[in-house]
Amino acid sequence: MLELLKNLCLIDGASGDEGAVRDFVISQIKDCCEYKVDNLGNIIAFKKGKNASAKKVLIDAHLDEVGLIITHIEENGFLRFTTVGGIDTAALMMRRVLINGKTLGVIGGKPVHLCEGDERKKLPSADGLYIDLGVCSKGDAEQLVSVGDCAVMCSDFTQVGDKVLAKALDDRVGCLVLIDLLKQDAQYDFYASFSVQEEVGLRGAGVVAYSVAPDAAIVIDGTTAADVAGVSPQKQVCRQGEGAVVSFMDGATSYDREYYKAALNSGIKAQSKTAVAGGNNSGAIHLSRGGVRTVALSVPCRYIHTSGSTCDMRDVIAVRDLTKYMINKIAGGTL
Protein backbone atom coordinates (compact mmCIF):
# COMPACT_ATOMS: atom_id res chain seq x y z
CA MET A 1 0.00 0.00 0.00
CA LEU A 2 2.85 2.37 0.74
CA GLU A 3 4.17 2.51 -2.83
CA LEU A 4 0.64 3.07 -4.14
CA LEU A 5 0.10 5.93 -1.67
CA LYS A 6 3.40 7.48 -2.78
CA ASN A 7 2.35 7.38 -6.41
CA LEU A 8 -1.04 8.92 -5.57
CA CYS A 9 0.38 11.76 -3.47
CA LEU A 10 3.09 12.77 -5.93
CA ILE A 11 0.55 13.30 -8.73
CA ASP A 12 -0.81 16.85 -8.90
CA GLY A 13 -4.57 17.36 -9.01
CA ALA A 14 -6.03 20.60 -7.69
CA SER A 15 -9.82 20.87 -7.70
CA GLY A 16 -11.07 21.13 -11.26
CA ASP A 17 -7.78 19.79 -12.65
CA GLU A 18 -7.89 16.17 -11.47
CA GLY A 19 -7.15 14.51 -14.84
CA ALA A 20 -3.72 13.07 -14.01
CA VAL A 21 -4.94 11.56 -10.74
CA ARG A 22 -8.02 10.16 -12.46
CA ASP A 23 -5.91 8.51 -15.18
CA PHE A 24 -3.69 6.88 -12.56
CA VAL A 25 -6.66 5.57 -10.55
CA ILE A 26 -8.18 4.09 -13.70
CA SER A 27 -4.89 2.32 -14.47
CA GLN A 28 -5.16 0.65 -11.05
CA ILE A 29 -8.83 -0.42 -11.11
CA LYS A 30 -9.63 -1.09 -14.78
CA ASP A 31 -9.08 -4.85 -14.51
CA CYS A 32 -10.94 -5.47 -11.25
CA CYS A 33 -14.31 -3.72 -11.65
CA GLU A 34 -16.67 -2.00 -14.04
CA TYR A 35 -16.28 1.78 -14.22
CA LYS A 36 -17.26 4.91 -16.10
CA VAL A 37 -16.28 8.58 -16.03
CA ASP A 38 -19.19 11.01 -15.89
CA ASN A 39 -19.46 14.47 -17.47
CA LEU A 40 -17.94 16.19 -14.44
CA GLY A 41 -14.94 13.84 -14.28
CA ASN A 42 -15.98 11.59 -11.40
CA ILE A 43 -15.05 7.91 -11.64
CA ILE A 44 -18.02 5.70 -10.75
CA ALA A 45 -17.06 2.05 -10.28
CA PHE A 46 -19.14 -1.05 -9.61
CA LYS A 47 -17.60 -4.00 -7.78
CA LYS A 48 -19.35 -7.33 -8.26
CA GLY A 49 -19.42 -9.32 -5.06
CA LYS A 50 -20.05 -12.95 -4.26
CA ASN A 51 -23.58 -11.99 -3.17
CA ALA A 52 -26.13 -9.42 -4.28
CA SER A 53 -26.43 -6.50 -1.88
CA ALA A 54 -29.57 -6.07 0.22
CA LYS A 55 -28.97 -2.32 0.02
CA LYS A 56 -27.18 -0.27 -2.62
CA VAL A 57 -23.97 0.96 -0.96
CA LEU A 58 -21.70 3.76 -2.26
CA ILE A 59 -18.13 4.29 -1.01
CA ASP A 60 -16.65 7.70 -1.85
CA ALA A 61 -13.22 9.32 -1.75
CA HIS A 62 -12.23 12.53 -3.53
CA LEU A 63 -9.50 12.87 -6.15
CA ASP A 64 -8.71 16.56 -5.75
CA GLU A 65 -6.31 18.43 -3.50
CA VAL A 66 -6.05 22.07 -2.47
CA GLY A 67 -3.97 24.28 -4.73
CA LEU A 68 -3.70 27.61 -6.52
CA ILE A 69 -5.00 29.06 -9.78
CA ILE A 70 -3.24 31.81 -11.73
CA THR A 71 -5.38 34.94 -12.09
CA HIS A 72 -2.99 37.58 -13.47
CA ILE A 73 0.50 37.96 -14.94
CA GLU A 74 2.22 41.23 -14.06
CA GLU A 75 4.54 43.17 -16.35
CA ASN A 76 7.55 42.04 -14.30
CA GLY A 77 6.58 38.36 -14.72
CA PHE A 78 5.19 37.81 -11.23
CA LEU A 79 2.01 35.73 -11.07
CA ARG A 80 -0.99 36.62 -8.96
CA PHE A 81 -3.15 33.75 -7.79
CA THR A 82 -6.21 32.68 -5.84
CA THR A 83 -6.27 29.66 -3.54
CA VAL A 84 -8.32 26.64 -4.60
CA GLY A 85 -9.75 25.27 -1.38
CA GLY A 86 -8.84 26.25 2.16
CA ILE A 87 -5.13 27.04 2.56
CA ASP A 88 -3.76 29.11 5.43
CA THR A 89 -1.41 31.90 4.36
CA ALA A 90 1.29 30.54 6.68
CA ALA A 91 1.34 27.35 4.61
CA LEU A 92 2.02 29.33 1.42
CA MET A 93 4.79 31.79 2.18
CA MET A 94 8.14 31.06 0.50
CA ARG A 95 6.97 27.61 -0.61
CA ARG A 96 7.97 26.07 -3.92
CA VAL A 97 5.08 25.42 -6.28
CA LEU A 98 4.69 23.42 -9.48
CA ILE A 99 2.46 24.77 -12.23
CA ASN A 100 0.94 22.37 -14.77
CA GLY A 101 3.24 19.64 -13.50
CA LYS A 102 6.31 21.21 -15.11
CA THR A 103 6.99 24.87 -14.24
CA LEU A 104 8.60 25.61 -10.88
CA GLY A 105 8.14 28.82 -8.95
CA VAL A 106 8.34 30.17 -5.41
CA ILE A 107 5.67 32.09 -3.53
CA GLY A 108 7.05 35.48 -2.55
CA GLY A 109 5.88 38.49 -0.60
CA LYS A 110 7.11 41.66 1.05
CA PRO A 111 10.26 40.92 3.13
CA VAL A 112 9.74 41.23 6.88
CA HIS A 113 12.63 43.72 7.26
CA LEU A 114 10.72 46.12 5.01
CA CYS A 115 7.51 45.83 7.03
CA GLU A 116 6.64 48.52 9.55
CA GLY A 117 4.70 48.67 12.82
CA ASP A 118 1.80 46.23 13.12
CA GLU A 119 2.66 44.91 9.66
CA ARG A 120 5.52 42.96 11.26
CA LYS A 121 3.18 41.22 13.72
CA LYS A 122 0.75 39.60 11.33
CA LEU A 123 0.78 37.44 8.27
CA PRO A 124 0.13 39.12 4.94
CA SER A 125 -3.09 38.29 3.15
CA ALA A 126 -2.95 35.89 0.24
CA ASP A 127 -3.65 38.91 -1.98
CA GLY A 128 -0.23 40.26 -1.03
CA LEU A 129 1.62 37.16 -2.26
CA TYR A 130 2.76 36.24 -5.76
CA ILE A 131 4.58 33.46 -7.60
CA ASP A 132 8.11 34.23 -8.78
CA LEU A 133 9.16 32.11 -11.79
CA GLY A 134 12.62 33.67 -11.97
CA VAL A 135 11.77 35.48 -15.21
CA CYS A 136 12.02 39.20 -15.92
CA SER A 137 8.95 40.07 -17.97
CA LYS A 138 5.33 39.25 -18.67
CA GLY A 139 6.31 37.91 -22.09
CA ASP A 140 8.81 35.49 -20.58
CA ALA A 141 6.23 34.29 -18.04
CA GLU A 142 3.64 33.78 -20.78
CA GLN A 143 6.00 31.37 -22.49
CA LEU A 144 5.63 29.13 -19.43
CA VAL A 145 2.17 29.67 -17.95
CA SER A 146 -1.26 31.13 -18.70
CA VAL A 147 -4.04 32.66 -16.66
CA GLY A 148 -6.23 29.80 -15.44
CA ASP A 149 -3.35 27.35 -14.94
CA CYS A 150 -3.29 25.41 -11.67
CA ALA A 151 -0.42 24.99 -9.22
CA VAL A 152 0.24 22.84 -6.17
CA MET A 153 2.84 23.08 -3.43
CA CYS A 154 5.89 20.89 -3.98
CA SER A 155 6.51 18.02 -1.60
CA ASP A 156 8.55 14.87 -1.27
CA PHE A 157 7.15 11.59 0.05
CA THR A 158 8.92 10.58 3.25
CA GLN A 159 8.39 7.57 5.52
CA VAL A 160 9.61 7.31 9.12
CA GLY A 161 8.44 4.10 10.75
CA ASP A 162 4.65 3.95 10.42
CA LYS A 163 4.41 7.69 9.65
CA VAL A 164 4.27 9.24 6.19
CA LEU A 165 4.84 12.89 5.23
CA ALA A 166 3.51 14.17 1.90
CA LYS A 167 1.21 16.64 0.23
CA ALA A 168 -2.36 15.68 -0.74
CA LEU A 169 -2.92 13.03 1.94
CA ASP A 170 -6.38 14.63 1.97
CA ASP A 171 -7.73 12.64 0.23
CA ARG A 172 -5.26 10.36 -1.51
CA VAL A 173 -5.46 8.18 1.62
CA GLY A 174 -9.12 7.69 0.78
CA CYS A 175 -8.32 6.91 -2.85
CA LEU A 176 -5.76 4.35 -1.63
CA VAL A 177 -8.37 2.60 0.53
CA LEU A 178 -10.89 2.49 -2.32
CA ILE A 179 -8.36 1.09 -4.80
CA ASP A 180 -7.31 -1.57 -2.31
CA LEU A 181 -10.92 -2.61 -1.67
CA LEU A 182 -11.70 -2.78 -5.39
CA LYS A 183 -8.69 -5.06 -5.95
CA GLN A 184 -9.89 -7.49 -3.28
CA ASP A 185 -12.65 -10.06 -3.63
CA ALA A 186 -15.89 -8.58 -2.32
CA GLN A 187 -18.51 -10.37 -0.23
CA TYR A 188 -21.27 -8.10 -1.55
CA ASP A 189 -21.80 -5.80 -4.55
CA PHE A 190 -20.95 -2.15 -3.95
CA TYR A 191 -20.36 1.10 -5.83
CA ALA A 192 -17.25 3.23 -5.43
CA SER A 193 -16.71 6.81 -6.52
CA PHE A 194 -13.53 8.82 -6.92
CA SER A 195 -15.11 12.26 -6.96
CA VAL A 196 -13.91 15.67 -8.09
CA GLN A 197 -14.01 19.18 -6.63
CA GLU A 198 -14.55 18.30 -2.96
CA GLU A 199 -12.22 21.05 -1.76
CA VAL A 200 -14.27 23.79 -3.45
CA GLY A 201 -17.74 22.85 -2.29
CA LEU A 202 -18.47 19.09 -2.36
CA ARG A 203 -19.48 19.36 -6.02
CA GLY A 204 -18.63 16.03 -7.60
CA ALA A 205 -20.08 13.82 -4.90
CA GLY A 206 -23.55 15.28 -5.24
CA VAL A 207 -23.55 14.40 -8.93
CA VAL A 208 -22.38 10.85 -8.15
CA ALA A 209 -25.04 10.32 -5.50
CA TYR A 210 -27.77 11.48 -7.85
CA SER A 211 -26.56 9.07 -10.54
CA VAL A 212 -26.05 6.03 -8.32
CA ALA A 213 -29.05 6.66 -6.04
CA PRO A 214 -27.58 4.67 -3.11
CA ASP A 215 -29.43 3.62 0.02
CA ALA A 216 -26.30 4.09 2.12
CA ALA A 217 -22.90 5.75 1.76
CA ILE A 218 -19.49 5.50 3.41
CA VAL A 219 -17.34 8.59 2.87
CA ILE A 220 -13.58 8.15 3.32
CA ASP A 221 -11.44 11.24 3.85
CA GLY A 222 -8.50 12.69 5.71
CA THR A 223 -9.36 14.80 8.76
CA THR A 224 -7.48 17.18 11.02
CA ALA A 225 -5.49 15.59 13.85
CA ALA A 226 -4.52 18.27 16.35
CA ASP A 227 -2.57 15.97 18.68
CA VAL A 228 0.39 18.32 18.58
CA ALA A 229 2.37 20.47 21.01
CA GLY A 230 0.39 23.16 22.80
CA VAL A 231 -3.09 21.76 22.13
CA SER A 232 -5.10 20.58 25.14
CA PRO A 233 -6.52 17.02 24.98
CA GLN A 234 -10.13 18.20 24.63
CA LYS A 235 -9.24 20.19 21.50
CA GLN A 236 -7.13 17.60 19.69
CA VAL A 237 -10.08 16.41 17.54
CA CYS A 238 -8.47 12.99 16.97
CA ARG A 239 -5.11 11.32 17.48
CA GLN A 240 -2.76 9.49 15.18
CA GLY A 241 -2.22 5.81 15.92
CA GLU A 242 -5.67 5.50 17.52
CA GLY A 243 -7.37 4.10 14.42
CA ALA A 244 -10.15 5.22 12.09
CA VAL A 245 -11.94 8.46 12.94
CA VAL A 246 -15.75 8.20 13.03
CA SER A 247 -17.79 11.41 12.91
CA PHE A 248 -21.08 12.00 14.74
CA MET A 249 -21.52 15.51 13.29
CA ASP A 250 -19.56 18.13 11.38
CA GLY A 251 -20.24 21.44 9.65
CA ALA A 252 -22.07 19.76 6.77
CA THR A 253 -23.67 16.58 8.14
CA SER A 254 -25.36 15.04 11.15
CA TYR A 255 -24.47 11.38 10.68
CA ASP A 256 -26.62 8.27 10.91
CA ARG A 257 -26.52 7.33 14.59
CA GLU A 258 -26.85 3.59 14.04
CA TYR A 259 -23.97 3.56 11.54
CA TYR A 260 -21.85 5.74 13.86
CA LYS A 261 -22.31 3.38 16.82
CA ALA A 262 -21.80 0.28 14.69
CA ALA A 263 -18.45 1.59 13.41
CA LEU A 264 -17.21 2.36 16.92
CA ASN A 265 -18.34 -1.04 18.21
CA SER A 266 -16.93 -3.08 15.31
CA GLY A 267 -13.89 -4.35 17.21
CA ILE A 268 -11.64 -2.55 14.71
CA LYS A 269 -9.54 0.24 16.19
CA ALA A 270 -11.58 3.45 15.92
CA GLN A 271 -12.12 6.77 17.68
CA SER A 272 -14.73 9.53 17.65
CA LYS A 273 -14.00 12.86 16.01
CA THR A 274 -14.43 15.16 18.99
CA ALA A 275 -15.12 18.42 17.16
CA VAL A 276 -18.16 19.59 15.22
CA ALA A 277 -16.21 21.33 12.46
CA GLY A 278 -15.25 21.05 8.83
CA GLY A 279 -17.08 18.80 6.41
CA ASN A 280 -16.65 16.31 3.60
CA ASN A 281 -18.59 14.79 0.71
CA SER A 282 -21.17 13.41 3.14
CA GLY A 283 -22.67 16.90 3.12
CA ALA A 284 -23.71 16.50 -0.52
CA ILE A 285 -24.34 12.75 -0.58
CA HIS A 286 -26.70 12.45 2.40
CA LEU A 287 -29.06 15.07 0.91
CA SER A 288 -29.31 13.44 -2.51
CA ARG A 289 -32.72 12.44 -3.87
CA GLY A 290 -34.78 11.07 -0.94
CA GLY A 291 -31.82 11.07 1.45
CA VAL A 292 -28.92 8.67 1.98
CA ARG A 293 -27.89 7.09 5.30
CA THR A 294 -24.26 8.10 5.65
CA VAL A 295 -21.19 7.46 7.79
CA ALA A 296 -17.78 9.15 7.52
CA LEU A 297 -14.59 7.20 8.23
CA SER A 298 -11.45 9.30 8.20
CA VAL A 299 -7.68 9.00 8.50
CA PRO A 300 -6.26 11.43 11.11
CA CYS A 301 -3.78 13.74 9.35
CA ARG A 302 -1.62 16.37 11.03
CA TYR A 303 -0.85 19.65 9.19
CA ILE A 304 -3.63 19.02 6.67
CA HIS A 305 -3.77 21.20 3.52
CA THR A 306 -0.02 21.83 3.58
CA SER A 307 2.98 20.41 1.74
CA GLY A 308 3.98 18.55 4.92
CA SER A 309 0.88 16.69 6.03
CA THR A 310 1.46 13.46 7.97
CA CYS A 311 -0.50 10.27 8.57
CA ASP A 312 0.06 6.91 10.26
CA MET A 313 -0.25 3.86 8.01
CA ARG A 314 -1.79 1.88 10.88
CA ASP A 315 -4.73 4.30 10.79
CA VAL A 316 -5.03 3.91 7.02
CA ILE A 317 -5.28 0.13 7.42
CA ALA A 318 -7.86 0.56 10.19
CA VAL A 319 -9.98 2.72 7.87
CA ARG A 320 -9.66 0.11 5.12
CA ASP A 321 -10.71 -2.70 7.44
CA LEU A 322 -13.56 -0.73 9.00
CA THR A 323 -14.88 0.27 5.57
CA LYS A 324 -14.95 -3.38 4.52
CA TYR A 325 -16.74 -4.28 7.77
CA MET A 326 -19.37 -1.59 7.24
CA ILE A 327 -19.95 -2.60 3.61
CA ASN A 328 -20.62 -6.17 4.67
CA LYS A 329 -22.93 -5.11 7.53
CA ILE A 330 -24.97 -2.68 5.43
CA ALA A 331 -25.01 -4.66 2.16
CA GLY A 332 -25.70 -7.86 4.07
CA GLY A 333 -28.83 -6.34 5.56
CA THR A 334 -27.81 -6.63 9.23
CA LEU A 335 -27.40 -2.87 9.65
ABEGO torsion letter per residue (X at the ends): XAAAAAAAAABBBBBGAAAAAAAAAAAAAAAABBBBBBAAGBBBBBBBBABBBABBBBBBBBABBBBBBBABBBAAGBBBBBBBEBBBAAAABGBBBBBGGABBBBBBBBBAAABBEAAAABBBBAAABBBBAGBABAAAAAAABBBGBBBBBBBBBBBBEABBBBBGAOAAAAAAAAAAAAABBBABBBBBBBBBGAAAGGAAAAAAAAAAGBABBBBBBBBBBABBBGBBAAAAGBBBGAEBBBBABBAABBBBAAAAAAAAAAGBBBBBBABBBEEBAAAAAAABEAEBBBBBBBBBBBGBGBAABBBBAAAAAAAAAAAAAAAAAAAAGAX
